[in-house]
Amino acid sequence: MRPAITRSVDLAELMKRTPTSPEGFPIVEFDGTLAPVENMWAMVLAMVVKSGGWCIQYHVRHPWRLMFVTTGVMYQAIAPPDEMSDLILRGIDRITRPRSVVGRLLSRARSLWAARTTRSFCIRYQQELIPWVASWPRRAANGPVVVFRETFPGPDPSIPWNPHSEESESERPAPPG
């Protein structure tokens, strides 16, 4: 049985806390504290949700470190320094942890003996609540952080993706003239 979804993450609220450049772009300056790491996760989640993505992976031993997947495309994002890898785990834990005191205690108790923490949460995007799952090890060196959209398992690997398929052709506007 799947655990109940105990946390709803509002991307608009998270992004309000993220500092921006003079041009209005969100920026993250890592200073060894948890706040910039939470901002990084908010930015990555926002990029993935807005682009229709369905999976995020952070792995300190993978050449790309931080990546996300949309239909047919895998993107590499700029990852924080490797020495911050355990702080990155604490950031996803903090964003997805239950808000209630009882929920936090139960969540903490479960993670004490488990090799991995797995947690369901929802992302509020516009007026929609989208269920996601996050899973991470106790230490970053022990494996990847994987965050995926629960309701979109990704493309069927047995069907090659073609951007010029009939479905994408029917969505294109007719040429002028």
WOWORA-V595122 format. One record per residue. N is the residue number from 0. RES is the residue in one small letter. SS is DSSP state (2 for helix, 1 for strand, 0 for the rest). PSI is psi as a letter, one per 30 degrees, with the letter a starting at -180 (* if undefined). Layout:
# WOWORA-V595122
{{N RES SS PSI} {N RES SS PSI}}
This chain:
# WOWORA-V595122
{{0 m 0 k} {1 r 0 k} {2 p 0 l} {3 a 0 k} {4 i 0 j} {5 t 0 f} {6 r 0 k} {7 s 1 k} {8 v 1 j} {9 d 1 j} {10 l 2 e} {11 a 2 e} {12 e 2 e} {13 l 2 e} {14 m 2 f} {15 k 2 e} {16 r 0 f} {17 t 0 k} {18 p 0 l} {19 t 1 l} {20 s 0 l} {21 p 0 f} {22 e 0 f} {23 g 0 g} {24 f 0 k} {25 p 1 k} {26 i 0 l} {27 v 0 k} {28 e 0 j} {29 f 0 k} {30 d 0 g} {31 g 0 g} {32 t 0 l} {33 l 2 f} {34 a 2 e} {35 p 2 e} {36 v 2 e} {37 e 2 e} {38 n 2 e} {39 m 2 e} {40 w 2 e} {41 a 2 e} {42 m 2 e} {43 v 2 e} {44 l 2 e} {45 a 2 e} {46 m 2 e} {47 v 2 e} {48 v 2 e} {49 k 2 f} {50 s 0 g} {51 g 0 g} {52 g 0 l} {53 w 0 f} {54 c 1 k} {55 i 1 k} {56 q 1 k} {57 y 1 k} {58 h 0 j} {59 v 0 f} {60 r 0 f} {61 h 0 k} {62 p 0 e} {63 w 0 f} {64 r 0 d} {65 l 1 k} {66 m 1 l} {67 f 1 l} {68 v 1 k} {69 t 1 l} {70 t 0 j} {71 g 0 f} {72 v 1 k} {73 m 1 k} {74 y 1 k} {75 q 1 k} {76 a 1 l} {77 i 0 k} {78 a 0 l} {79 p 0 l} {80 p 0 k} {81 d 2 e} {82 e 2 f} {83 m 2 g} {84 s 2 e} {85 d 2 f} {86 l 2 e} {87 i 2 e} {88 l 2 e} {89 r 2 e} {90 g 2 e} {91 i 2 e} {92 d 2 e} {93 r 2 e} {94 i 2 e} {95 t 2 f} {96 r 0 k} {97 p 0 l} {98 r 0 e} {99 s 0 l} {100 v 2 e} {101 v 2 e} {102 g 2 e} {103 r 2 e} {104 l 2 e} {105 l 2 e} {106 s 2 e} {107 r 2 e} {108 a 2 e} {109 r 2 e} {110 s 2 f} {111 l 2 e} {112 w 2 f} {113 a 0 k} {114 a 0 f} {115 r 1 k} {116 t 1 k} {117 t 1 k} {118 r 1 k} {119 s 1 k} {120 f 1 l} {121 c 1 k} {122 i 1 k} {123 r 1 j} {124 y 1 j} {125 q 0 b} {126 q 0 g} {127 e 1 k} {128 l 1 j} {129 i 1 k} {130 p 1 k} {131 w 1 l} {132 v 1 k} {133 a 1 k} {134 s 1 k} {135 w 1 l} {136 p 1 l} {137 r 0 e} {138 r 0 k} {139 a 2 e} {140 a 2 f} {141 n 2 g} {142 g 0 a} {143 p 0 l} {144 v 1 k} {145 v 1 k} {146 v 1 k} {147 f 1 l} {148 r 1 k} {149 e 0 e} {150 t 0 g} {151 f 0 j} {152 p 0 f} {153 g 0 l} {154 p 0 l} {155 d 0 j} {156 p 0 f} {157 s 0 f} {158 i 0 j} {159 p 0 k} {160 w 0 k} {161 n 0 j} {162 p 0 f} {163 h 0 g} {164 s 0 l} {165 e 2 e} {166 e 2 e} {167 s 2 f} {168 e 2 e} {169 s 2 f} {170 e 2 f} {171 r 0 k} {172 p 0 l} {173 a 0 k} {174 p 0 k} {175 p 0 k} {176 g 0 *}}
